């Protein structure tokens, strides 16, 4: 597990690239914010977490409980889920809003879908703080990409 990256994962970099292409600027891995979010929009007080479906136990096609050393993995993934909930609660109490983007929304996705995820984040940036506190983006939330010229 020492070779598993915590920062600059492929889904995270692809999302950052799409946000940058849309002209959106952000901060990375802010140490002074609880949970050290992957992408931070300080002006909007929004923290974005790009979670791996396996490591955070997302209920999608990319997650499958490991059969070897099952007790260890169940405990680890349950700890990760509890920590995610706790960090989310702490940020909301501190006046931050959180967006969780799941790996399944970006992994092996066409550029149009990654752009759609980035545009969904941009849309959330424009909404009032009272409209939402936490938002999740997963593959099941993303419809098939459509032609933007229509």
C-alpha positions in Angstrom: 0.0 0.0 0.0 3.0 2.3 0.3 2.9 2.8 -3.5 -0.7 3.9 -3.6 -0.8 7.6 -4.3 -2.8 9.9 -2.1 -2.3 13.0 -4.3 -2.2 13.6 -8.0 -4.1 10.5 -9.0 -5.1 10.1 -12.6 -8.8 11.0 -12.0 -7.8 14.0 -9.9 -5.4 15.3 -12.6 -8.0 14.8 -15.3 -10.6 16.7 -13.4 -8.1 19.5 -12.6 -7.2 19.7 -16.3 -10.9 20.0 -17.3 -11.5 22.7 -14.7 -8.4 24.7 -15.8 -9.6 24.4 -19.5 -12.8 26.1 -18.4 -10.8 29.0 -16.9 -11.4 27.9 -13.2 -8.5 28.4 -10.8 -8.1 26.6 -7.6 -5.8 25.5 -4.8 -4.4 22.0 -4.3 -4.2 19.8 -1.1 -4.6 22.7 1.3 -3.0 21.6 4.6 -4.9 24.1 6.7 -8.3 22.7 5.8 -9.7 19.6 7.5 -9.2 16.5 5.5 -6.8 18.1 3.1 -9.1 18.3 0.1 -7.8 17.5 -3.4 -9.1 20.8 -4.9 -10.1 23.9 -2.9 -12.0 27.0 -4.0 -11.2 29.4 -1.1 -13.3 32.2 -2.4 -16.4 30.0 -2.4 -15.4 28.0 0.6 -15.8 24.8 -1.3 -13.6 21.7 -0.9 -13.6 19.0 -3.6 -12.6 15.4 -2.8 -11.8 13.0 -5.6 -12.4 9.6 -4.0 -11.2 6.3 -5.3 -14.2 3.9 -5.4 -12.2 1.0 -3.9 -10.5 2.9 -1.0 -13.7 4.7 0.1 -16.1 1.8 -0.5 -18.3 3.3 -3.1 -21.3 1.2 -4.2 -20.5 1.0 -7.9 -19.1 -1.4 -10.4 -15.5 -0.5 -9.5 -15.8 -1.6 -5.9 -15.6 -5.3 -4.9 -14.8 -6.5 -1.4 -11.4 -8.2 -1.4 -11.5 -11.9 -0.6 -8.0 -12.2 0.8 -7.5 -10.8 4.4 -11.2 -9.8 4.4 -11.4 -8.7 8.0 -8.5 -6.3 7.5 -10.0 -4.8 4.3 -13.5 -4.5 5.8 -12.1 -2.6 8.9 -9.9 -0.4 6.7 -12.7 0.6 4.3 -15.2 1.2 7.1 -12.6 3.4 8.9 -12.2 5.4 5.6 -16.0 5.8 5.3 -16.3 7.0 8.9 -13.4 9.4 8.4 -15.0 10.8 5.2 -18.3 11.4 7.1 -16.5 13.1 10.0 -14.4 15.3 7.8 -17.5 16.3 5.8 -19.3 17.2 9.1 -16.3 19.2 10.3 -16.1 21.2 7.1 -19.8 21.9 7.0 -19.7 23.1 10.7 -16.8 25.4 9.8 -18.8 27.0 7.0 -17.4 25.0 4.1 -19.3 23.2 1.4 -18.0 19.9 0.0 -18.2 18.1 -3.3 -17.2 14.4 -3.6 -16.3 13.3 -7.1 -16.1 9.5 -7.3 -13.5 7.8 -9.5 -16.3 6.0 -11.4 -17.5 9.4 -12.8 -14.1 10.0 -14.4 -12.2 6.8 -14.8 -11.8 5.7 -18.4 -14.5 8.3 -19.3 -14.6 10.2 -22.6 -13.4 13.8 -22.5 -17.0 14.9 -22.8 -18.0 13.2 -19.6 -15.0 14.7 -17.7 -15.9 18.1 -19.0 -19.5 17.5 -17.9 -18.2 16.8 -14.3 -16.1 19.9 -14.4 -19.1 22.0 -15.6 -21.3 20.5 -12.8 -18.7 21.8 -10.3 -18.7 25.2 -12.0 -22.4 25.3 -11.8 -22.2 24.5 -8.0 -19.7 27.3 -7.6 -22.4 29.8 -8.8 -25.1 28.6 -6.4 -25.8 30.3 -3.1 -24.4 28.9 0.1 -27.8 28.3 1.5 -28.8 26.0 -1.4 -26.5 23.1 -0.5 -23.8 22.0 1.9 -22.6 18.6 0.4 -22.8 17.3 -3.1 -21.8 14.0 -4.7 -20.9 13.3 -8.3 -20.7 9.6 -9.4 -21.0 7.7 -12.7 -24.7 7.0 -12.2 -25.3 10.8 -11.9 -23.8 11.5 -15.3 -26.0 11.1 -18.3 -24.6 10.2 -21.7 -22.6 13.2 -23.1 -24.6 15.2 -25.6 -23.6 17.5 -28.4 -23.0 20.9 -26.9 -23.8 22.7 -30.2 -27.5 22.1 -29.8 
